[in-house]
Amino acid sequence: MASSYGFSGSMRPLHGGGLSDHQKNVQQDWANRELIEIVTTSVKKMTDFLNHFDVTCREKLSLMNERLTNLERRVDLLEAMVTKGETLS
C-alpha cells in the first residue's frame, strides 16, 4: 500500500509527493553509513584472516626449519662416518 508519508512511517506528509532535501540528505547519510560499516567489517575480517594466516605460516615455517636442521645434522653425521670409513650398523 503506497503512502504519502516519509520513510520509516513518519506521520509528516511529503512535500509535493517527493522527499524533501533534508529527508534526501538523511537517507544518503544512512546509505553512506551502511556502506562504511560494510567496508569496515570487510577490512576487519580480511585483517583477521591475514593475521591468522601469518601466524599459521610462521608456525609451519618454524617446524620446517627445525626438521631441516635435524636432517642437516644427520647428513653431517653420515658424511663424517663415511669419511672415517665407519659402517652403518
PDB file of N, CA, C and O in Angstrom, chain B, residues numbered from 101:
ATOM      1  N   MET B 101       0.837  -1.168   0.000  1.00  0.00           N
ATOM      2  CA  MET B 101       0.000   0.000   0.000  1.00  0.00           C
ATOM      3  C   MET B 101       0.883   1.234   0.000  1.00  0.00           C
ATOM      4  O   MET B 101       1.710   1.394   0.898  1.00  0.00           O
ATOM      5  N   ALA B 102       0.732   2.102  -0.976  1.00  0.00           N
ATOM      6  CA  ALA B 102       1.536   3.313  -1.103  1.00  0.00           C
ATOM      7  C   ALA B 102       1.067   4.326  -0.088  1.00  0.00           C
ATOM      8  O   ALA B 102      -0.124   4.423   0.207  1.00  0.00           O
ATOM      9  N   SER B 103       2.004   5.075   0.441  1.00  0.00           N
ATOM     10  CA  SER B 103       1.684   6.069   1.459  1.00  0.00           C
ATOM     11  C   SER B 103       2.297   7.392   1.071  1.00  0.00           C
ATOM     12  O   SER B 103       3.336   7.433   0.412  1.00  0.00           O
ATOM     13  N   SER B 104       1.659   8.474   1.475  1.00  0.00           N
ATOM     14  CA  SER B 104       2.219   9.793   1.198  1.00  0.00           C
ATOM     15  C   SER B 104       3.070  10.275   2.355  1.00  0.00           C
ATOM     16  O   SER B 104       3.451  11.444   2.405  1.00  0.00           O
ATOM     17  N   TYR B 105       3.371   9.376   3.289  1.00  0.00           N
ATOM     18  CA  TYR B 105       4.191   9.740   4.424  1.00  0.00           C
ATOM     19  C   TYR B 105       5.646   9.401   4.140  1.00  0.00           C
ATOM     20  O   TYR B 105       5.934   8.570   3.279  1.00  0.00           O
ATOM     21  N   GLY B 106       6.574  10.045   4.864  1.00  0.00           N
ATOM     22  CA  GLY B 106       8.008   9.826   4.687  1.00  0.00           C
ATOM     23  C   GLY B 106       8.404   8.414   5.085  1.00  0.00           C
ATOM     24  O   GLY B 106       7.592   7.652   5.608  1.00  0.00           O
ATOM     25  N   PHE B 107       9.664   8.074   4.830  1.00  0.00           N
ATOM     26  CA  PHE B 107      10.157   6.740   5.159  1.00  0.00           C
ATOM     27  C   PHE B 107      10.082   6.522   6.660  1.00  0.00           C
ATOM     28  O   PHE B 107       9.957   7.475   7.430  1.00  0.00           O
ATOM     29  N   SER B 108      10.157   5.292   7.063  1.00  0.00           N
ATOM     30  CA  SER B 108      10.106   4.854   8.452  1.00  0.00           C
ATOM     31  C   SER B 108       8.773   5.181   9.117  1.00  0.00           C
ATOM     32  O   SER B 108       8.715   5.307  10.340  1.00  0.00           O
ATOM     33  N   GLY B 109       7.715   5.320   8.345  1.00  0.00           N
ATOM     34  CA  GLY B 109       6.397   5.512   8.915  1.00  0.00           C
ATOM     35  C   GLY B 109       6.180   6.889   9.509  1.00  0.00           C
ATOM     36  O   GLY B 109       5.294   7.064  10.346  1.00  0.00           O
ATOM     37  N   SER B 110       6.969   7.871   9.097  1.00  0.00           N
ATOM     38  CA  SER B 110       6.803   9.225   9.620  1.00  0.00           C
ATOM     39  C   SER B 110       5.402   9.717   9.316  1.00  0.00           C
ATOM     40  O   SER B 110       4.852   9.437   8.251  1.00  0.00           O
ATOM     41  N   MET B 111       4.834  10.445  10.247  1.00  0.00           N
ATOM     42  CA  MET B 111       3.473  10.934  10.078  1.00  0.00           C
ATOM     43  C   MET B 111       3.432  12.275   9.343  1.00  0.00           C
ATOM     44  O   MET B 111       2.354  12.829   9.128  1.00  0.00           O
ATOM     45  N   ARG B 112       4.612  12.804   8.951  1.00  0.00           N
ATOM     46  CA  ARG B 112       4.617  14.063   8.225  1.00  0.00           C
ATOM     47  C   ARG B 112       4.434  13.782   6.737  1.00  0.00           C
ATOM     48  O   ARG B 112       5.141  12.939   6.185  1.00  0.00           O
ATOM     49  N   PRO B 113       3.518  14.454   6.087  1.00  0.00           N
ATOM     50  CA  PRO B 113       3.339  14.237   4.652  1.00  0.00           C
ATOM     51  C   PRO B 113       4.530  14.786   3.886  1.00  0.00           C
ATOM     52  O   PRO B 113       5.186  15.735   4.317  1.00  0.00           O
ATOM     53  N   LEU B 114       4.791  14.183   2.764  1.00  0.00           N
ATOM     54  CA  LEU B 114       5.872  14.629   1.904  1.00  0.00           C
ATOM     55  C   LEU B 114       5.440  15.878   1.158  1.00  0.00           C
ATOM     56  O   LEU B 114       4.265  16.045   0.832  1.00  0.00           O
ATOM     57  N   HIS B 115       6.382  16.737   0.897  1.00  0.00           N
ATOM     58  CA  HIS B 115       6.096  17.968   0.161  1.00  0.00           C
ATOM     59  C   HIS B 115       6.058  17.664  -1.317  1.00  0.00           C
ATOM     60  O   HIS B 115       7.034  17.154  -1.868  1.00  0.00           O
ATOM     61  N   GLY B 116       4.970  17.962  -1.962  1.00  0.00           N
ATOM     62  CA  GLY B 116       4.858  17.788  -3.403  1.00  0.00           C
ATOM     63  C   GLY B 116       4.987  16.351  -3.852  1.00  0.00           C
ATOM     64  O   GLY B 116       5.341  16.110  -5.006  1.00  0.00           O
ATOM     65  N   GLY B 117       4.719  15.398  -3.002  1.00  0.00           N
ATOM     66  CA  GLY B 117       4.764  13.993  -3.406  1.00  0.00           C
ATOM     67  C   GLY B 117       6.160  13.402  -3.417  1.00  0.00           C
ATOM     68  O   GLY B 117       6.298  12.217  -3.720  1.00  0.00           O
ATOM     69  N   GLY B 118       7.201  14.157  -3.106  1.00  0.00           N
ATOM     70  CA  GLY B 118       8.569  13.642  -3.106  1.00  0.00           C
ATOM     71  C   GLY B 118       9.234  13.864  -1.764  1.00  0.00           C
ATOM     72  O   GLY B 118       8.616  14.372  -0.829  1.00  0.00           O
ATOM     73  N   LEU B 119      10.488  13.483  -1.677  1.00  0.00           N
ATOM     74  CA  LEU B 119      11.228  13.669  -0.434  1.00  0.00           C
ATOM     75  C   LEU B 119      11.784  15.080  -0.373  1.00  0.00           C
ATOM     76  O   LEU B 119      12.207  15.625  -1.392  1.00  0.00           O
ATOM     77  N   SER B 120      11.789  15.672   0.803  1.00  0.00           N
ATOM     78  CA  SER B 120      12.400  16.983   0.981  1.00  0.00           C
ATOM     79  C   SER B 120      13.920  16.827   0.886  1.00  0.00           C
ATOM     80  O   SER B 120      14.450  15.721   0.983  1.00  0.00           O
ATOM     81  N   ASP B 121      14.598  17.940   0.697  1.00  0.00           N
ATOM     82  CA  ASP B 121      16.058  17.901   0.634  1.00  0.00           C
ATOM     83  C   ASP B 121      16.645  17.343   1.921  1.00  0.00           C
ATOM     84  O   ASP B 121      17.614  16.585   1.888  1.00  0.00           O
ATOM     85  N   HIS B 122      16.060  17.715   3.053  1.00  0.00           N
ATOM     86  CA  HIS B 122      16.534  17.206   4.338  1.00  0.00           C
ATOM     87  C   HIS B 122      16.385  15.687   4.410  1.00  0.00           C
ATOM     88  O   HIS B 122      17.302  14.993   4.848  1.00  0.00           O
ATOM     89  N   GLN B 123      15.227  15.170   3.980  1.00  0.00           N
ATOM     90  CA  GLN B 123      14.994  13.724   4.006  1.00  0.00           C
ATOM     91  C   GLN B 123      15.947  13.009   3.056  1.00  0.00           C
ATOM     92  O   GLN B 123      16.443  11.925   3.365  1.00  0.00           O
ATOM     93  N   LYS B 124      16.201  13.620   1.896  1.00  0.00           N
ATOM     94  CA  LYS B 124      17.151  13.015   0.948  1.00  0.00           C
ATOM     95  C   LYS B 124      18.541  12.974   1.562  1.00  0.00           C
ATOM     96  O   LYS B 124      19.265  11.989   1.416  1.00  0.00           O
ATOM     97  N   ASN B 125      18.915  14.058   2.256  1.00  0.00           N
ATOM     98  CA  ASN B 125      20.230  14.083   2.905  1.00  0.00           C
ATOM     99  C   ASN B 125      20.330  13.033   3.992  1.00  0.00           C
ATOM    100  O   ASN B 125      21.363  12.378   4.133  1.00  0.00           O
ATOM    101  N   VAL B 126      19.260  12.867   4.766  1.00  0.00           N
ATOM    102  CA  VAL B 126      19.256  11.858   5.828  1.00  0.00           C
ATOM    103  C   VAL B 126      19.363  10.456   5.221  1.00  0.00           C
ATOM    104  O   VAL B 126      20.122   9.621   5.712  1.00  0.00           O
ATOM    105  N   GLN B 127      18.603  10.202   4.157  1.00  0.00           N
ATOM    106  CA  GLN B 127      18.680   8.885   3.504  1.00  0.00           C
ATOM    107  C   GLN B 127      20.069   8.637   2.946  1.00  0.00           C
ATOM    108  O   GLN B 127      20.604   7.536   3.080  1.00  0.00           O
ATOM    109  N   GLN B 128      20.664   9.654   2.318  1.00  0.00           N
ATOM    110  CA  GLN B 128      22.006   9.496   1.759  1.00  0.00           C
ATOM    111  C   GLN B 128      23.019   9.263   2.875  1.00  0.00           C
ATOM    112  O   GLN B 128      23.942   8.462   2.727  1.00  0.00           O
ATOM    113  N   ASP B 129      22.843   9.963   3.989  1.00  0.00           N
ATOM    114  CA  ASP B 129      23.729   9.773   5.129  1.00  0.00           C
ATOM    115  C   ASP B 129      23.660   8.337   5.644  1.00  0.00           C
ATOM    116  O   ASP B 129      24.692   7.722   5.914  1.00  0.00           O
ATOM    117  N   TRP B 130      22.446   7.804   5.780  1.00  0.00           N
ATOM    118  CA  TRP B 130      22.292   6.417   6.239  1.00  0.00           C
ATOM    119  C   TRP B 130      22.892   5.443   5.237  1.00  0.00           C
ATOM    120  O   TRP B 130      23.532   4.464   5.623  1.00  0.00           O
ATOM    121  N   ALA B 131      22.685   5.709   3.955  1.00  0.00           N
ATOM    122  CA  ALA B 131      23.269   4.831   2.931  1.00  0.00           C
ATOM    123  C   ALA B 131      24.792   4.856   3.035  1.00  0.00           C
ATOM    124  O   ALA B 131      25.445   3.816   2.944  1.00  0.00           O
ATOM    125  N   ASN B 132      25.354   6.057   3.228  1.00  0.00           N
ATOM    126  CA  ASN B 132      26.807   6.170   3.375  1.00  0.00           C
ATOM    127  C   ASN B 132      27.294   5.452   4.623  1.00  0.00           C
ATOM    128  O   ASN B 132      28.329   4.785   4.590  1.00  0.00           O
ATOM    129  N   ARG B 133      26.563   5.580   5.719  1.00  0.00           N
ATOM    130  CA  ARG B 133      26.946   4.906   6.958  1.00  0.00           C
ATOM    131  C   ARG B 133      26.902   3.383   6.797  1.00  0.00           C
ATOM    132  O   ARG B 133      27.775   2.675   7.299  1.00  0.00           O
ATOM    133  N   GLU B 134      25.894   2.890   6.103  1.00  0.00           N
ATOM    134  CA  GLU B 134      25.789   1.444   5.865  1.00  0.00           C
ATOM    135  C   GLU B 134      26.960   0.965   5.017  1.00  0.00           C
ATOM    136  O   GLU B 134      27.536  -0.087   5.293  1.00  0.00           O
ATOM    137  N   LEU B 135      27.314   1.728   3.990  1.00  0.00           N
ATOM    138  CA  LEU B 135      28.444   1.358   3.141  1.00  0.00           C
ATOM    139  C   LEU B 135      29.742   1.362   3.946  1.00  0.00           C
ATOM    140  O   LEU B 135      30.556   0.447   3.823  1.00  0.00           O
ATOM    141  N   ILE B 136      29.931   2.389   4.767  1.00  0.00           N
ATOM    142  CA  ILE B 136      31.132   2.463   5.597  1.00  0.00           C
ATOM    143  C   ILE B 136      31.189   1.275   6.556  1.00  0.00           C
ATOM    144  O   ILE B 136      32.260   0.710   6.777  1.00  0.00           O
ATOM    145  N   GLU B 137      30.047   0.894   7.126  1.00  0.00           N
ATOM    146  CA  GLU B 137      30.006  -0.261   8.036  1.00  0.00           C
ATOM    147  C   GLU B 137      30.372  -1.548   7.303  1.00  0.00           C
ATOM    148  O   GLU B 137      31.107  -2.379   7.837  1.00  0.00           O
ATOM    149  N   ILE B 138      29.869  -1.715   6.095  1.00  0.00           N
ATOM    150  CA  ILE B 138      30.177  -2.908   5.302  1.00  0.00           C
ATOM    151  C   ILE B 138      31.667  -2.961   4.979  1.00  0.00           C
ATOM    152  O   ILE B 138      32.300  -4.007   5.120  1.00  0.00           O
ATOM    153  N   VAL B 139      32.222  -1.839   4.548  1.00  0.00           N
ATOM    154  CA  VAL B 139      33.647  -1.791   4.208  1.00  0.00           C
ATOM    155  C   VAL B 139      34.492  -2.038   5.452  1.00  0.00           C
ATOM    156  O   VAL B 139      35.462  -2.794   5.404  1.00  0.00           O
ATOM    157  N   THR B 140      34.130  -1.407   6.562  1.00  0.00           N
ATOM    158  CA  THR B 140      34.873  -1.582   7.812  1.00  0.00           C
ATOM    159  C   THR B 140      34.848  -3.035   8.269  1.00  0.00           C
ATOM    160  O   THR B 140      35.877  -3.587   8.660  1.00  0.00           O
ATOM    161  N   THR B 141      33.683  -3.645   8.218  1.00  0.00           N
ATOM    162  CA  THR B 141      33.560  -5.048   8.612  1.00  0.00           C
ATOM    163  C   THR B 141      34.392  -5.946   7.696  1.00  0.00           C
ATOM    164  O   THR B 141      35.052  -6.874   8.162  1.00  0.00           O
ATOM    165  N   SER B 142      34.358  -5.668   6.410  1.00  0.00           N
ATOM    166  CA  SER B 142      35.143  -6.465   5.454  1.00  0.00           C
ATOM    167  C   SER B 142      36.633  -6.320   5.706  1.00  0.00           C
ATOM    168  O   SER B 142      37.368  -7.306   5.647  1.00  0.00           O
ATOM    169  N   VAL B 143      37.091  -5.106   5.987  1.00  0.00           N
ATOM    170  CA  VAL B 143      38.512  -4.885   6.273  1.00  0.00           C
ATOM    171  C   VAL B 143      38.911  -5.610   7.550  1.00  0.00           C
ATOM    172  O   VAL B 143      39.989  -6.200   7.618  1.00  0.00           O
ATOM    173  N   LYS B 144      38.044  -5.570   8.565  1.00  0.00           N
ATOM    174  CA  LYS B 144      38.343  -6.281   9.817  1.00  0.00           C
ATOM    175  C   LYS B 144      38.447  -7.785   9.576  1.00  0.00           C
ATOM    176  O   LYS B 144      39.362  -8.433  10.085  1.00  0.00           O
ATOM    177  N   LYS B 145      37.513  -8.343   8.804  1.00  0.00           N
ATOM    178  CA  LYS B 145      37.556  -9.784   8.514  1.00  0.00           C
ATOM    179  C   LYS B 145      38.821 -10.144   7.743  1.00  0.00           C
ATOM    180  O   LYS B 145      39.458 -11.161   8.018  1.00  0.00           O
ATOM    181  N   MET B 146      39.180  -9.299   6.769  1.00  0.00           N
ATOM    182  CA  MET B 146      40.379  -9.560   5.976  1.00  0.00           C
ATOM    183  C   MET B 146      41.627  -9.481   6.854  1.00  0.00           C
ATOM    184  O   MET B 146      42.543 -10.292   6.717  1.00  0.00           O
ATOM    185  N   THR B 147      41.654  -8.506   7.750  1.00  0.00           N
ATOM    186  CA  THR B 147      42.791  -8.355   8.664  1.00  0.00           C
ATOM    187  C   THR B 147      42.897  -9.560   9.589  1.00  0.00           C
ATOM    188  O   THR B 147      43.991 -10.079   9.806  1.00  0.00           O
ATOM    189  N   ASP B 148      41.774 -10.007  10.133  1.00  0.00           N
ATOM    190  CA  ASP B 148      41.784 -11.202  10.983  1.00  0.00           C
ATOM    191  C   ASP B 148      42.304 -12.412  10.222  1.00  0.00           C
ATOM    192  O   ASP B 148      43.116 -13.179  10.740  1.00  0.00           O
ATOM    193  N   PHE B 149      41.825 -12.580   8.972  1.00  0.00           N
ATOM    194  CA  PHE B 149      42.279 -13.701   8.161  1.00  0.00           C
ATOM    195  C   PHE B 149      43.782 -13.621   7.927  1.00  0.00           C
ATOM    196  O   PHE B 149      44.492 -14.613   8.095  1.00  0.00           O
ATOM    197  N   LEU B 150      44.272 -12.439   7.538  1.00  0.00           N
ATOM    198  CA  LEU B 150      45.694 -12.291   7.239  1.00  0.00           C
ATOM    199  C   LEU B 150      46.556 -12.493   8.475  1.00  0.00           C
ATOM    200  O   LEU B 150      47.633 -13.081   8.386  1.00  0.00           O
ATOM    201  N   ASN B 151      46.094 -12.011   9.631  1.00  0.00           N
ATOM    202  CA  ASN B 151      46.846 -12.242  10.869  1.00  0.00           C
ATOM    203  C   ASN B 151      46.900 -13.725  11.214  1.00  0.00           C
ATOM    204  O   ASN B 151      47.945 -14.238  11.612  1.00  0.00           O
ATOM    205  N   HIS B 152      45.768 -14.410  11.060  1.00  0.00           N
ATOM    206  CA  HIS B 152      45.740 -15.860  11.315  1.00  0.00           C
ATOM    207  C   HIS B 152      46.645 -16.587  10.322  1.00  0.00           C
ATOM    208  O   HIS B 152      47.374 -17.504  10.700  1.00  0.00           O
ATOM    209  N   PHE B 153      46.600 -16.182   9.060  1.00  0.00           N
ATOM    210  CA  PHE B 153      47.439 -16.779   8.028  1.00  0.00           C
ATOM    211  C   PHE B 153      48.917 -16.576   8.363  1.00  0.00           C
ATOM    212  O   PHE B 153      49.721 -17.498   8.222  1.00  0.00           O
ATOM    213  N   ASP B 154      49.270 -15.377   8.803  1.00  0.00           N
ATOM    214  CA  ASP B 154      50.646 -15.068   9.176  1.00  0.00           C
ATOM    215  C   ASP B 154      51.124 -15.978  10.303  1.00  0.00           C
ATOM    216  O   ASP B 154      52.211 -16.551  10.225  1.00  0.00           O
ATOM    217  N   VAL B 155      50.309 -16.110  11.351  1.00  0.00           N
ATOM    218  CA  VAL B 155      50.680 -16.951  12.497  1.00  0.00           C
ATOM    219  C   VAL B 155      50.840 -18.403  12.050  1.00  0.00           C
ATOM    220  O   VAL B 155      51.803 -19.074  12.422  1.00  0.00           O
ATOM    221  N   THR B 156      49.897 -18.874  11.258  1.00  0.00           N
ATOM    222  CA  THR B 156      49.951 -20.262  10.781  1.00  0.00           C
ATOM    223  C   THR B 156      51.205 -20.500   9.937  1.00  0.00           C
ATOM    224  O   THR B 156      51.891 -21.508  10.106  1.00  0.00           O
ATOM    225  N   CYS B 157      51.497 -19.571   9.029  1.00  0.00           N
ATOM    226  CA  CYS B 157      52.690 -19.722   8.181  1.00  0.00           C
ATOM    227  C   CYS B 157      53.965 -19.705   9.006  1.00  0.00           C
ATOM    228  O   CYS B 157      54.879 -20.492   8.760  1.00  0.00           O
ATOM    229  N   ARG B 158      54.029 -18.811   9.982  1.00  0.00           N
ATOM    230  CA  ARG B 158      55.225 -18.739  10.827  1.00  0.00           C
ATOM    231  C   ARG B 158      55.422 -20.041  11.621  1.00  0.00           C
ATOM    232  O   ARG B 158      56.547 -20.520  11.766  1.00  0.00           O
ATOM    233  N   GLU B 159      54.328 -20.604  12.127  1.00  0.00           N
ATOM    234  CA  GLU B 159      54.424 -21.867  12.865  1.00  0.00           C
ATOM    235  C   GLU B 159      54.923 -22.990  11.953  1.00  0.00           C
ATOM    236  O   GLU B 159      55.802 -23.767  12.325  1.00  0.00           O
ATOM    237  N   LYS B 160      54.344 -23.057  10.756  1.00  0.00           N
ATOM    238  CA  LYS B 160      54.736 -24.125   9.823  1.00  0.00           C
ATOM    239  C   LYS B 160      56.179 -23.949   9.356  1.00  0.00           C
ATOM    240  O   LYS B 160      56.915 -24.927   9.227  1.00  0.00           O
ATOM    241  N   LEU B 161      56.584 -22.703   9.103  1.00  0.00           N
ATOM    242  CA  LEU B 161      57.968 -22.463   8.692  1.00  0.00           C
ATOM    243  C   LEU B 161      58.944 -22.786   9.817  1.00  0.00           C
ATOM    244  O   LEU B 161      60.036 -23.298   9.568  1.00  0.00           O
ATOM    245  N   SER B 162      58.556 -22.490  11.047  1.00  0.00           N
ATOM    246  CA  SER B 162      59.407 -22.823  12.185  1.00  0.00           C
ATOM    247  C   SER B 162      59.573 -24.333  12.317  1.00  0.00           C
ATOM    248  O   SER B 162      60.679 -24.821  12.548  1.00  0.00           O
ATOM    249  N   LEU B 163      58.483 -25.065  12.172  1.00  0.00           N
ATOM    250  CA  LEU B 163      58.548 -26.521  12.223  1.00  0.00           C
ATOM    251  C   LEU B 163      59.402 -27.076  11.083  1.00  0.00           C
ATOM    252  O   LEU B 163      60.197 -27.995  11.280  1.00  0.00           O
ATOM    253  N   MET B 164      59.228 -26.510   9.895  1.00  0.00           N
ATOM    254  CA  MET B 164      60.016 -26.956   8.745  1.00  0.00           C
ATOM    255  C   MET B 164      61.497 -26.665   8.964  1.00  0.00           C
ATOM    256  O   MET B 164      62.352 -27.482   8.620  1.00  0.00           O
ATOM    257  N   ASN B 165      61.798 -25.506   9.532  1.00  0.00           N
ATOM    258  CA  ASN B 165      63.186 -25.154   9.821  1.00  0.00           C
ATOM    259  C   ASN B 165      63.805 -26.134  10.820  1.00  0.00           C
ATOM    260  O   ASN B 165      64.954 -26.547  10.669  1.00  0.00           O
ATOM    261  N   GLU B 166      63.031 -26.495  11.835  1.00  0.00           N
ATOM    262  CA  GLU B 166      63.504 -27.458  12.837  1.00  0.00           C
ATOM    263  C   GLU B 166      63.789 -28.815  12.181  1.00  0.00           C
ATOM    264  O   GLU B 166      64.812 -29.440  12.459  1.00  0.00           O
ATOM    265  N   ARG B 167      62.901 -29.254  11.329  1.00  0.00           N
ATOM    266  CA  ARG B 167      63.089 -30.548  10.646  1.00  0.00           C
ATOM    267  C   ARG B 167      64.307 -30.510   9.719  1.00  0.00           C
ATOM    268  O   ARG B 167      65.082 -31.464   9.658  1.00  0.00           O
ATOM    269  N   LEU B 168      64.464 -29.403   9.004  1.00  0.00           N
ATOM    270  CA  LEU B 168      65.623 -29.286   8.114  1.00  0.00           C
ATOM    271  C   LEU B 168      66.932 -29.265   8.902  1.00  0.00           C
ATOM    272  O   LEU B 168      67.931 -29.844   8.478  1.00  0.00           O
ATOM    273  N   THR B 169      66.917 -28.598  10.040  1.00  0.00           N
ATOM    274  CA  THR B 169      68.116 -28.563  10.888  1.00  0.00           C
ATOM    275  C   THR B 169      68.469 -29.975  11.347  1.00  0.00           C
ATOM    276  O   THR B 169      69.638 -30.359  11.328  1.00  0.00           O
ATOM    277  N   ASN B 170      67.457 -30.753  11.762  1.00  0.00           N
ATOM    278  CA  ASN B 170      67.706 -32.148  12.167  1.00  0.00           C
ATOM    279  C   ASN B 170      68.245 -32.979  11.012  1.00  0.00           C
ATOM    280  O   ASN B 170      69.160 -33.782  11.192  1.00  0.00           O
ATOM    281  N   LEU B 171      67.679 -32.787   9.834  1.00  0.00           N
ATOM    282  CA  LEU B 171      68.174 -33.534   8.662  1.00  0.00           C
ATOM    283  C   LEU B 171      69.608 -33.142   8.323  1.00  0.00           C
ATOM    284  O   LEU B 171      70.423 -33.996   7.975  1.00  0.00           O
ATOM    285  N   GLU B 172      69.915 -31.851   8.424  1.00  0.00           N
ATOM    286  CA  GLU B 172      71.292 -31.407   8.148  1.00  0.00           C
ATOM    287  C   GLU B 172      72.276 -32.029   9.129  1.00  0.00           C
ATOM    288  O   GLU B 172      73.385 -32.402   8.748  1.00  0.00           O
ATOM    289  N   ARG B 173      71.874 -32.139  10.386  1.00  0.00           N
ATOM    290  CA  ARG B 173      72.740 -32.773  11.391  1.00  0.00           C
ATOM    291  C   ARG B 173      72.956 -34.242  11.058  1.00  0.00           C
ATOM    292  O   ARG B 173      74.067 -34.757  11.185  1.00  0.00           O
ATOM    293  N   ARG B 174      71.894 -34.913  10.634  1.00  0.00           N
ATOM    294  CA  ARG B 174      72.030 -36.336  10.263  1.00  0.00           C
ATOM    295  C   ARG B 174      72.964 -36.499   9.063  1.00  0.00           C
ATOM    296  O   ARG B 174      73.811 -37.393   9.034  1.00  0.00           O
ATOM    297  N   VAL B 175      72.793 -35.618   8.074  1.00  0.00           N
ATOM    298  CA  VAL B 175      73.658 -35.693   6.888  1.00  0.00           C
ATOM    299  C   VAL B 175      75.106 -35.437   7.290  1.00  0.00           C
ATOM    300  O   VAL B 175      76.006 -36.140   6.831  1.00  0.00           O
ATOM    301  N   ASP B 176      75.343 -34.441   8.140  1.00  0.00           N
ATOM    302  CA  ASP B 176      76.709 -34.180   8.605  1.00  0.00           C
ATOM    303  C   ASP B 176      77.287 -35.394   9.321  1.00  0.00           C
ATOM    304  O   ASP B 176      78.448 -35.747   9.113  1.00  0.00           O
ATOM    305  N   LEU B 177      76.477 -36.032  10.163  1.00  0.00           N
ATOM    306  CA  LEU B 177      76.938 -37.230  10.871  1.00  0.00           C
ATOM    307  C   LEU B 177      77.257 -38.352   9.898  1.00  0.00           C
ATOM    308  O   LEU B 177      78.291 -39.011  10.015  1.00  0.00           O
ATOM    309  N   LEU B 178      76.369 -38.566   8.940  1.00  0.00           N
ATOM    310  CA  LEU B 178      76.617 -39.627   7.953  1.00  0.00           C
ATOM    311  C   LEU B 178      77.851 -39.327   7.118  1.00  0.00           C
ATOM    312  O   LEU B 178      78.629 -40.237   6.831  1.00  0.00           O
ATOM    313  N   GLU B 179      78.050 -38.083   6.723  1.00  0.00           N
ATOM    314  CA  GLU B 179      79.248 -37.715   5.958  1.00  0.00           C
ATOM    315  C   GLU B 179      80.507 -37.971   6.776  1.00  0.00           C
ATOM    316  O   GLU B 179      81.509 -38.464   6.257  1.00  0.00           O
ATOM    317  N   ALA B 180      80.445 -37.631   8.055  1.00  0.00           N
ATOM    318  CA  ALA B 180      81.610 -37.860   8.924  1.00  0.00           C
ATOM    319  C   ALA B 180      81.889 -39.350   9.060  1.00  0.00           C
ATOM    320  O   ALA B 180      83.044 -39.776   9.052  1.00  0.00           O
ATOM    321  N   MET B 181      80.819 -40.146   9.185  1.00  0.00           N
ATOM    322  CA  MET B 181      81.008 -41.611   9.302  1.00  0.00           C
ATOM    323  C   MET B 181      81.570 -42.186   8.025  1.00  0.00           C
ATOM    324  O   MET B 181      82.432 -43.064   8.080  1.00  0.00           O
ATOM    325  N   VAL B 182      81.113 -41.722   6.873  1.00  0.00           N
ATOM    326  CA  VAL B 182      81.614 -42.235   5.594  1.00  0.00           C
ATOM    327  C   VAL B 182      83.059 -41.823   5.406  1.00  0.00           C
ATOM    328  O   VAL B 182      83.870 -42.614   4.924  1.00  0.00           O
ATOM    329  N   THR B 183      83.394 -40.603   5.778  1.00  0.00           N
ATOM    330  CA  THR B 183      84.769 -40.125   5.646  1.00  0.00           C
ATOM    331  C   THR B 183      85.727 -40.952   6.502  1.00  0.00           C
ATOM    332  O   THR B 183      86.855 -41.219   6.087  1.00  0.00           O
ATOM    333  N   LYS B 184      85.286 -41.356   7.687  1.00  0.00           N
ATOM    334  CA  LYS B 184      86.112 -42.148   8.573  1.00  0.00           C
ATOM    335  C   LYS B 184      86.082 -43.629   8.214  1.00  0.00           C
ATOM    336  O   LYS B 184      86.834 -44.415   8.791  1.00  0.00           O
ATOM    337  N   GLY B 185      85.238 -44.019   7.284  1.00  0.00           N
ATOM    338  CA  GLY B 185      85.148 -45.410   6.882  1.00  0.00           C
ATOM    339  C   GLY B 185      84.322 -46.262   7.797  1.00  0.00           C
ATOM    340  O   GLY B 185      84.448 -47.486   7.763  1.00  0.00           O
ATOM    341  N   GLU B 186      83.480 -45.672   8.616  1.00  0.00           N
ATOM    342  CA  GLU B 186      82.644 -46.448   9.522  1.00  0.00           C
ATOM    343  C   GLU B 186      81.453 -47.001   8.749  1.00  0.00           C
ATOM    344  O   GLU B 186      81.054 -46.459   7.719  1.00  0.00           O
ATOM    345  N   THR B 187      80.904 -48.075   9.261  1.00  0.00           N
ATOM    346  CA  THR B 187      79.740 -48.676   8.615  1.00  0.00           C
ATOM    347  C   THR B 187      78.488 -48.292   9.404  1.00  0.00           C
ATOM    348  O   THR B 187      78.549 -47.915  10.574  1.00  0.00           O
ATOM    349  N   LEU B 188      77.368 -48.403   8.725  1.00  0.00           N
ATOM    350  CA  LEU B 188      76.090 -48.134   9.356  1.00  0.00           C
ATOM    351  C   LEU B 188      75.540 -49.426   9.922  1.00  0.00           C
ATOM    352  O   LEU B 188      74.994 -50.245   9.183  1.00  0.00           O
ATOM    353  N   SER B 189      75.674 -49.619  11.213  1.00  0.00           N
ATOM    354  CA  SER B 189      75.129 -50.835  11.809  1.00  0.00           C
ATOM    355  C   SER B 189      74.520 -50.577  13.142  1.00  0.00           C
ATOM    356  O   SER B 189      74.014 -51.501  13.779  1.00  0.00           O
TER     357      SER B 189
END
